[in-house]
Amino acid sequence: MGVQWTPPFRAPAAAARRPCTLQLCVGHRCLVFQLARAGAVPAVLRRFMADARAAFVAHNVRHDCRKLEEHHGLEVARGVELRRLVAGMGNASMERMAEEHLGLVGVWKPRRVGTSRWHARRLTKGQVEYACVDACLSFHLGVHLDAGDI
């Protein structure tokens, strides 16, 4: 799972710090859902996220889950923190975790994309790639580190 938002220095006051996208990955398929552009979160997505049988793995998952609940009323029943699964890596980046545990050298999540305008009407190709990399790394690290039934 991944969640992106526009940082305060790039957003109008109303958009600042609100989750703008929710990214989900299973295998090699990703969904990038634009929360900022949706009138409401679809009921099927709400049910899926609230299903305790599914694990949603992410870096800093508690923060993401809190933001989703606060701003969109979206409950995540089972968030799994990547940093707790990775022994001895402290607060390592996802890129570092991917290199160490998946053997993926050179994975890069550009900071300028991560801090871009996620509330935009149309996401850029770079934003979509960033969002998919974020969600895919979370999924594959979760599977590799045995985060449970993902």
SESEVO-948376 format. One record per residue: residue in three letters; residue number from 1; x, y, z of N, C-alpha, C in turn. Coordinates in Angstrom, 2 decimals, always signed. Example, Ala and Ser with C-alpha at 12.3 -4.5 7.8 and 13.67 -1.06 7.14 Angstrom:
// SESEVO-948376
    aa     i        nX        nY        nZ       caX       caY       caZ        cX        cY        cZ
   ALA     1    +13.19     -5.69     +7.80    +12.30     -4.50     +7.80    +13.20     -3.30     +7.80
   SER     2    +12.85     -2.25     +7.08    +13.67     -1.06     +7.14    +12.90     +0.03     +7.87
// end
This chain:
// SESEVO-948376
    aa     i        nX        nY        nZ       caX       caY       caZ        cX        cY        cZ
   MET     1     +0.85     -1.18     +0.00     +0.00     +0.00     +0.00     +0.89     +1.24     +0.00
   GLY     2     +0.43     +2.27     -0.63     +1.11     +3.55     -0.59     +0.08     +4.66     -0.56
   VAL     3     +0.45     +5.76     +0.04     -0.40     +6.95     +0.10     +0.48     +8.15     -0.20
   GLN     4     +0.00     +9.04     -1.08     +0.74    +10.25     -1.40     -0.12    +11.47     -1.12
   TRP     5     +0.52    +12.56     -0.75     -0.17    +13.83     -0.56     +0.75    +14.94     -0.99
   THR     6     +0.17    +16.07     -1.30     +0.93    +17.24     -1.71     +1.45    +17.93     -0.45
   PRO     7     +2.76    +18.20     -0.39     +3.29    +18.89     +0.78     +2.75    +20.32     +0.87
   PRO     8     +2.67    +20.87     +2.08     +2.08    +22.20     +2.28     +2.67    +23.30     +1.41
   PHE     9     +3.97    +23.23     +1.11     +4.59    +24.30     +0.32     +4.21    +24.23     -1.16
   ARG    10     +3.50    +23.20     -1.59     +3.07    +23.07     -2.98     +1.55    +23.02     -3.14
   ALA    11     +0.83    +23.12     -2.04     -0.62    +22.90     -2.11     -1.41    +24.10     -1.64
   PRO    12     -2.62    +24.26     -2.20     -3.54    +25.23     -1.60     -3.88    +24.73     -0.19
   ALA    13     -4.23    +25.63     +0.69     -4.46    +25.28     +2.10     -5.41    +24.10     +2.26
   ALA    14     -6.46    +24.03     +1.47     -7.45    +22.96     +1.61     -6.88    +21.59     +1.24
   ALA    15     -5.88    +21.56     +0.36     -5.34    +20.28     -0.11     -4.15    +19.81     +0.72
   ALA    16     -3.54    +20.71     +1.48     -2.33    +20.36     +2.21     -2.56    +19.21     +3.17
   ARG    17     -1.69    +18.25     +3.09     -1.63    +17.10     +4.00     -2.79    +16.11     +3.88
   ARG    18     -3.71    +16.34     +2.94     -4.79    +15.36     +2.71     -4.25    +14.27     +1.78
   PRO    19     -4.53    +13.01     +2.07     -4.12    +11.96     +1.13     -4.74    +12.21     -0.24
   CYS    20     -3.91    +12.25     -1.26     -4.38    +12.52     -2.62     -4.50    +11.25     -3.44
   THR    21     -3.62    +10.28     -3.17     -3.69     +9.01     -3.88     -3.55     +7.86     -2.90
   LEU    22     -4.16     +6.75     -3.26     -4.00     +5.48     -2.55     -3.53     +4.49     -3.60
   GLN    23     -2.38     +3.86     -3.35     -1.84     +2.90     -4.28     -1.91     +1.51     -3.66
   LEU    24     -2.39     +0.57     -4.43     -2.45     -0.83     -4.00     -1.77     -1.69     -5.05
   CYS    25     -1.08     -2.72     -4.61     -0.40     -3.63     -5.53     -0.64     -5.06     -5.09
   VAL    26     -0.90     -5.92     -6.06     -0.94     -7.36     -5.86     -0.18     -7.96     -7.02
   GLY    27     +0.89     -8.68     -6.72     +1.73     -9.23     -7.78     +2.38     -8.11     -8.56
   HIS    28     +2.06     -8.03     -9.84     +2.63     -6.97    -10.68     +1.55     -6.03    -11.19
   ARG    29     +0.43     -6.00    -10.52     -0.67     -5.11    -10.91     -0.88     -4.05     -9.83
   CYS    30     -0.99     -2.81    -10.29     -1.16     -1.69     -9.35     -2.43     -0.92     -9.67
   LEU    31     -3.02     -0.42     -8.62     -4.13     +0.52     -8.72     -3.67     +1.81     -8.08
   VAL    32     -3.77     +2.91     -8.81     -3.50     +4.23     -8.25     -4.84     +4.95     -8.26
   PHE    33     -5.43     +5.08     -7.09     -6.75     +5.70     -6.96     -6.57     +7.14     -6.51
   GLN    34     -7.09     +8.08     -7.29     -6.94     +9.50     -6.98     -8.03     +9.95     -6.00
   LEU    35     -7.73     +9.83     -4.72     -8.65    +10.26     -3.67     -9.02    +11.73     -3.82
   ALA    36     -8.04    +12.54     -4.22     -8.26    +13.99     -4.34     -9.27    +14.33     -5.43
   ARG    37     -9.47    +13.44     -6.38    -10.37    +13.70     -7.50    -11.67    +12.91     -7.41
   ALA    38    -11.75    +12.01     -6.46    -12.96    +11.19     -6.33    -13.98    +11.92     -5.48
   GLY    39    -15.21    +11.85     -5.88    -16.27    +12.45     -5.06    -16.40    +11.71     -3.74
   ALA    40    -16.19    +10.40     -3.79    -16.28     +9.56     -2.59    -15.45     +8.31     -2.84
   VAL    41    -15.09     +7.65     -1.76    -14.38     +6.38     -1.89    -15.44     +5.30     -2.17
   PRO    42    -15.27     +4.53     -3.24    -16.26     +3.50     -3.57    -16.44     +2.49     -2.43
   ALA    43    -17.66     +2.04     -2.25    -17.99     +1.09     -1.18    -17.15     -0.18     -1.28
   VAL    44    -16.89     -0.66     -2.48    -16.11     -1.88     -2.64    -14.68     -1.68     -2.13
   LEU    45    -14.11     -0.51     -2.34    -12.77     -0.21     -1.84    -12.80     -0.10     -0.32
   ARG    46    -13.83     +0.52     +0.23    -13.97     +0.61     +1.69    -14.04     -0.78     +2.32
   ARG    47    -14.84     -1.66     +1.72    -14.97     -3.03     +2.26    -13.64     -3.78     +2.19
   PHE    48    -12.95     -3.63     +1.07    -11.66     -4.30     +0.90    -10.65     -3.84     +1.94
   MET    49    -10.53     -2.54     +2.13     -9.56     -1.99     +3.09     -9.92     -2.36     +4.53
   ALA    50    -11.19     -2.55     +4.81    -11.66     -2.88     +6.16    -11.65     -4.39     +6.42
   ASP    51    -11.25     -5.18     +5.44    -11.24     -6.63     +5.58     -9.95     -7.08     +6.28
   ALA    52    -10.07     -7.61     +7.47     -8.90     -8.01     +8.27     -8.16     -9.20     +7.66
   ARG    53     -8.73     -9.84     +6.67     -8.03    -10.96     +6.02     -6.94    -10.48     +5.08
   ALA    54     -6.98     -9.21     +4.69     -5.97     -8.65     +3.79     -5.00     -7.79     +4.59
   ALA    55     -3.71     -7.98     +4.32     -2.68     -7.17     +4.98     -2.24     -6.07     +4.02
   PHE    56     -2.15     -4.85     +4.53     -1.71     -3.71     +3.74     -0.36     -3.27     +4.29
   VAL    57     +0.70     -3.60     +3.55     +2.07     -3.38     +3.98     +2.55     -2.04     +3.45
   ALA    58     +3.20     -1.26     +4.33     +3.71     +0.04     +3.91     +4.81     +0.51     +4.85
   HIS    59     +5.59     +1.44     +4.36     +6.59     +2.14     +5.16     +5.86     +3.28     +5.86
   ASN    60     +5.89     +3.31     +7.18     +5.17     +4.31     +7.97     +3.65     +4.13     +7.83
   VAL    61     +3.21     +2.89     +7.93     +1.81     +2.53     +7.68     +0.84     +3.18     +8.67
   ARG    62     +1.25     +3.32     +9.91     +0.33     +3.90    +10.90     -0.05     +5.33    +10.52
   HIS    63     +0.93     +6.08    +10.07     +0.70     +7.46     +9.63     -0.25     +7.49     +8.43
   ASP    64     -0.01     +6.62     +7.45     -0.88     +6.56     +6.27     -2.30     +6.18     +6.66
   CYS    65     -2.44     +5.18     +7.52     -3.78     +4.73     +7.94     -4.52     +5.83     +8.69
   ARG    66     -3.80     +6.55     +9.54     -4.42     +7.65    +10.29     -4.91     +8.74     +9.34
   LYS    67     -4.10     +9.08     +8.34     -4.50    +10.11     +7.37     -5.71     +9.66     +6.55
   LEU    68     -5.74     +8.41     +6.15     -6.87     +7.90     +5.37     -8.15     +7.95     +6.20
   GLU    69     -8.05     +7.59     +7.47     -9.22     +7.60     +8.36     -9.68     +9.04     +8.62
   GLU    70     -8.74     +9.90     +8.97     -9.04    +11.31     +9.30     -9.70    +12.07     +8.16
   HIS    71     -9.13    +11.94     +6.98     -9.55    +12.78     +5.85    -10.57    +12.14     +4.92
   HIS    72    -10.63    +10.81     +4.90    -11.53    +10.14     +3.95    -12.45     +9.13     +4.64
   GLY    73    -12.32     +8.99     +5.96    -13.14     +8.02     +6.68    -12.89     +6.60     +6.21
   LEU    74    -11.68     +6.34     +5.71    -11.32     +5.04     +5.15    -10.55     +4.24     +6.20
   GLU    75    -11.16     +3.18     +6.67    -10.55     +2.33     +7.70     -9.68     +1.26     +7.05
   VAL    76     -8.45     +1.12     +7.57     -7.56     +0.05     +7.14     -7.48     -0.92     +8.32
   ALA    77     -8.05     -2.10     +8.15     -8.16     -3.05     +9.26     -6.82     -3.64     +9.66
   ARG    78     -5.94     -3.88     +8.68     -4.70     -4.58     +9.01     -3.51     -3.97     +8.27
   GLY    79     -2.96     -2.92     +8.86     -1.76     -2.31     +8.32     -0.53     -2.98     +8.91
   VAL    80     +0.46     -3.26     +8.08     +1.69     -3.92     +8.52     +2.85     -2.99     +8.22
   GLU    81     +3.64     -2.68     +9.24     +4.77     -1.76     +9.11     +6.00     -2.48     +8.57
   LEU    82     +6.49     -2.03     +7.42     +7.68     -2.63     +6.82     +8.88     -2.57     +7.76
   ARG    83     +9.07     -1.46     +8.42    +10.26     -1.29     +9.26    +10.30     -2.30    +10.40
   ARG    84     +9.14     -2.80    +10.82     +9.12     -3.81    +11.89     +9.48     -5.19    +11.35
   LEU    85     +9.31     -5.39    +10.05     +9.64     -6.68     +9.44    +11.12     -6.80     +9.12
   VAL    86    +11.81     -5.67     +9.02    +13.20     -5.64     +8.59    +14.11     -5.47     +9.79
   ALA    87    +14.63     -6.56    +10.28    +15.48     -6.51    +11.48    +16.80     -5.82    +11.18
   GLY    88    +17.19     -4.92    +12.06    +18.50     -4.29    +11.99    +18.68     -3.22    +10.93
   MET    89    +17.61     -2.77    +10.30    +17.76     -1.75     +9.27    +17.27     -0.38     +9.73
   GLY    90    +16.79     -0.29    +10.96    +16.35     +1.00    +11.49    +15.31     +1.65    +10.62
   ASN    91    +15.56     +2.90    +10.26    +14.61     +3.67     +9.45    +15.08     +3.71     +7.99
   ALA    92    +15.52     +2.56     +7.48    +16.03     +2.49     +6.11    +14.97     +2.89     +5.09
   SER    93    +15.43     +3.41     +3.98    +14.51     +3.77     +2.89    +14.00     +2.49     +2.23
   MET    94    +12.91     +2.64     +1.50    +12.38     +1.48     +0.77    +13.37     +1.03     -0.30
   GLU    95    +14.10     +1.97     -0.89    +15.10     +1.61     -1.89    +16.17     +0.71     -1.27
   ARG    96    +16.60     +1.07     -0.08    +17.63     +0.28     +0.63    +17.07     -1.10     +1.01
   MET    97    +15.82     -1.15     +1.46    +15.20     -2.43     +1.80    +15.09     -3.32     +0.56
   ALA    98    +14.73     -2.72     -0.58    +14.60     -3.48     -1.83    +15.94     -4.05     -2.26
   GLU    99    +16.99     -3.27     -2.08    +18.33     -3.75     -2.44    +18.74     -4.90     -1.52
   GLU   100    +18.58     -4.71     -0.23    +19.01     -5.68     +0.77    +18.20     -6.98     +0.72
   HIS   101    +16.89     -6.88     +0.59    +16.04     -8.07     +0.73    +15.52     -8.64     -0.58
   LEU   102    +15.45     -7.83     -1.63    +14.93     -8.33     -2.91    +16.01     -8.39     -3.98
   GLY   103    +17.21     -7.86     -3.67    +18.30     -7.85     -4.64    +18.08     -6.87     -5.78
   LEU   104    +17.20     -5.89     -5.56    +16.91     -4.88     -6.59    +17.83     -3.69     -6.39
   VAL   105    +18.88     -3.63     -7.18    +19.86     -2.55     -7.08    +19.44     -1.42     -8.02
   GLY   106    +19.50     -0.19     -7.53    +19.21     +0.96     -8.38    +17.77     +1.42     -8.39
   VAL   107    +16.93     +0.85     -7.53    +15.55     +1.34     -7.43    +15.64     +2.75     -6.87
   TRP   108    +14.91     +3.67     -7.49    +15.01     +5.07     -7.08    +13.64     +5.71     -7.06
   LYS   109    +13.33     +6.35     -5.95    +12.10     +7.13     -5.83    +12.52     +8.59     -5.69
   PRO   110    +12.49     +9.34     -6.80    +12.98    +10.72     -6.78    +12.20    +11.62     -5.81
   ARG   111    +12.93    +12.32     -4.97    +12.33    +13.20     -3.97    +11.45    +14.28     -4.62
   ARG   112    +11.89    +14.81     -5.76    +11.12    +15.87     -6.41     +9.75    +15.36     -6.85
   VAL   113     +9.65    +14.08     -7.19     +8.35    +13.51     -7.56     +7.54    +13.23     -6.29
   GLY   114     +8.19    +12.70     -5.27     +7.51    +12.42     -4.01     +6.91    +13.66     -3.36
   THR   115     +7.51    +14.81     -3.63     +7.01    +16.06     -3.05     +6.32    +16.94     -4.10
   SER   116     +5.76    +16.30     -5.10     +5.10    +17.06     -6.18     +3.62    +17.29     -5.87
   ARG   117     +2.91    +17.79     -6.85     +1.49    +18.16     -6.69     +0.58    +16.95     -6.94
   TRP   118     +0.40    +16.17     -5.90     -0.41    +14.95     -6.00     -1.90    +15.25     -6.10
   HIS   119     -2.29    +16.47     -5.82     -3.71    +16.84     -5.93     -4.07    +17.28     -7.36
   ALA   120     -3.10    +17.27     -8.26     -3.34    +17.71     -9.64     -4.45    +16.90    -10.31
   ARG   121     -5.11    +17.54    -11.25     -6.20    +16.88    -11.97     -5.71    +15.61    -12.67
   ARG   122     -4.55    +15.72    -13.32     -3.95    +14.56    -13.99     -2.56    +14.35    -13.43
   LEU   123     -2.27    +13.14    -13.04     -0.93    +12.81    -12.56     +0.02    +12.71    -13.75
   THR   124     +1.27    +13.06    -13.51     +2.28    +12.92    -14.56     +2.70    +11.45    -14.66
   LYS   125     +3.37    +11.13    -15.74     +3.91     +9.77    -15.90     +4.86     +9.46    -14.74
   GLY   126     +5.67    +10.43    -14.35     +6.60    +10.25    -13.24     +5.89     +9.96    -11.93
   GLN   127     +4.77    +10.64    -11.69     +4.00    +10.39    -10.47     +3.40     +8.99    -10.47
   VAL   128     +2.86     +8.57    -11.61     +2.28     +7.23    -11.70     +3.36     +6.17    -11.47
   GLU   129     +4.53     +6.37    -12.09     +5.64     +5.43    -11.89     +6.05     +5.39    -10.42
   TYR   130     +6.19     +6.56     -9.80     +6.58     +6.66     -8.39     +5.57     +5.92     -7.52
   ALA   131     +4.28     +6.17     -7.76     +3.22     +5.55     -6.97     +3.24     +4.03     -7.12
   CYS   132     +3.45     +3.56     -8.34     +3.50     +2.11     -8.58     +4.73     +1.47     -7.95
   VAL   133     +5.88     +2.12     -8.06     +7.09     +1.60     -7.43     +6.88     +1.50     -5.92
   ASP   134     +6.31     +2.53     -5.34     +6.04     +2.56     -3.90     +5.17     +1.37     -3.48
   ALA   135     +4.07     +1.17     -4.18     +3.14     +0.08     -3.83     +3.75     -1.29     -4.12
   CYS   136     +4.44     -1.43     -5.26     +5.03     -2.73     -5.61     +6.14     -3.13     -4.64
   LEU   137     +6.98     -2.18     -4.27     +8.02     -2.50     -3.30     +7.41     -2.94     -1.98
   SER   138     +6.38     -2.25     -1.54     +5.71     -2.63     -0.29     +5.17     -4.05     -0.38
   PHE   139     +4.49     -4.35     -1.48     +3.91     -5.68     -1.65     +5.00     -6.75     -1.66
   HIS   140     +6.01     -6.59     -2.51     +7.03     -7.62     -2.66     +7.89     -7.77     -1.41
   LEU   141     +8.18     -6.68     -0.73     +8.88     -6.79     +0.55     +8.01     -7.53     +1.57
   GLY   142     +6.72     -7.22     +1.59     +5.81     -7.91     +2.50     +5.77     -9.39     +2.25
   VAL   143     +5.72     -9.80     +0.99     +5.71    -11.23     +0.64     +7.04    -11.86     +1.05
   HIS   144     +8.15    -11.21     +0.68     +9.48    -11.75     +0.98     +9.72    -11.87     +2.48
   LEU   145     +9.25    -10.90     +3.23     +9.48    -10.89     +4.68     +8.36    -11.58     +5.45
   ASP   146     +7.45    -12.22     +4.71     +6.36    -13.00     +5.29     +5.49    -12.19     +6.24
   ALA   147     +4.84    -11.18     +5.67     +3.97    -10.30     +6.46     +2.60    -10.92     +6.73
   GLY   148     +2.41    -12.14     +6.33     +1.10    -12.77     +6.55     +0.37    -12.93     +5.24
   ASP   149     -0.92    -13.10     +5.31     -1.75    -13.30     +4.12     -1.93    -12.00     +3.39
   ILE   150     -1.11    -11.79     +2.38     -1.18    -10.55     +1.61     -1.98    -10.81     +0.36
// end
